[in-house]
C-alpha cells in the first residue's frame, strides 16, 4: 500500500532553514513497527503519523524519532498542523483556526493563523504542566558538553531536568562563546542516562541582543546529534524559568534563536503564564514552509 507524505521546514519562513519534518497525513493501517522503520529511513529528528481522532478532537498524532516513539514534541506538532492546513486536510482555514491533537502525553491545542502573503503560523500549548526534576553538578554538565565547569552558569539555577511532556536537561552557559564551542560528549551522556538523568541536553544563554535566548539541543543517544529547533525543549526551558522567577503572577515571553551554529537558523516565540506562584500555561509558536512531497510503499 502507498502512503503519501510531505516534508516541511519548521520554525522558519525560509526553505532549508528551521527543523525538517516528515508528515504522513493518513497513516491508517501502519503498525508501530512500520512507523519506526519509516522514521529510521527518513532519518529526520522526528516523523509524524496522523490518524483519525479517538476522543472527539481533530486528529490523533504519533511521533517517532529514528530510534523511538516519543509522547510529545514541539516542532512535529507545529509542522503537522501546518501541513494539514496547507494541504486541505483540515478543510477551509479561517484567519485563525483552533485544533486539538491527541497524543500520548495528552491533548495538544494548536492555534493556526493564516494571513495573506505570509507563511502559515502555528502556536501549540504544551500538554503538561512544567515539572522540574533532578539537578546535576556544573562539573558533570561541563563534561557532557566538552566545556570547563566555570563556563556553566549557576547563578539562576544548577543544570536541571525539566519537562512539559518530554524531559530535557537544561543547562545555562556563561556566554555565546561557550554556546558556540559546546560539543556533546557521548560517553558522559551515557553515564547520565545510566543514573536516570535524561541524556537529551538543552543549553542556552540569555543574550540581550535581538533574541532573548539563544539555544542548542543535543540528543545523540536518540540518533539526533543536534536539533535545529526544539519546541518541547524550549517549552521546558521557559516553563522552568517562569517557575523559578520570583514574580508570583504574570505573562512572560521570549524570542528564541536555535540552529544558527549548524547552518539551519530557526526562530521560535515562546510565552508562559503564571498565577499565584504556579505556571498555568506554556506555549511555543513559529512559521513553517513546505519543501517536498512523495509516497512510500509498505
Buried (B, 14 or more C-beta within 10 A) or exposed (E): EEBBBBBBBBBBBEEEBBBBBBBBBBBEEBEEEBBBBBBBEBEBBBBBBBBEBEEEBBBBBBBBBBBEBBBBBBBBBBBBBBBBBBBEBBEEBEEEBEBBBBBBBEEBBBBBBBEEEEBBBBBBBBBBBBBBBBBBEBEBBBBBBEBBEEBBBBEEBBBBBBBBBBBBBBBBBBEEEBBEBBEBBBEBBEBBEEEEBBBBBBBBBBBEEEBBBBBBBBBBBBBBEBBBBBBBBBBBBBBBBBBEBEEEEEEBEBEBBBBBBEEBBBBBBBBBBBEEEEBEBBBBBBBBBBBEEEEBEE
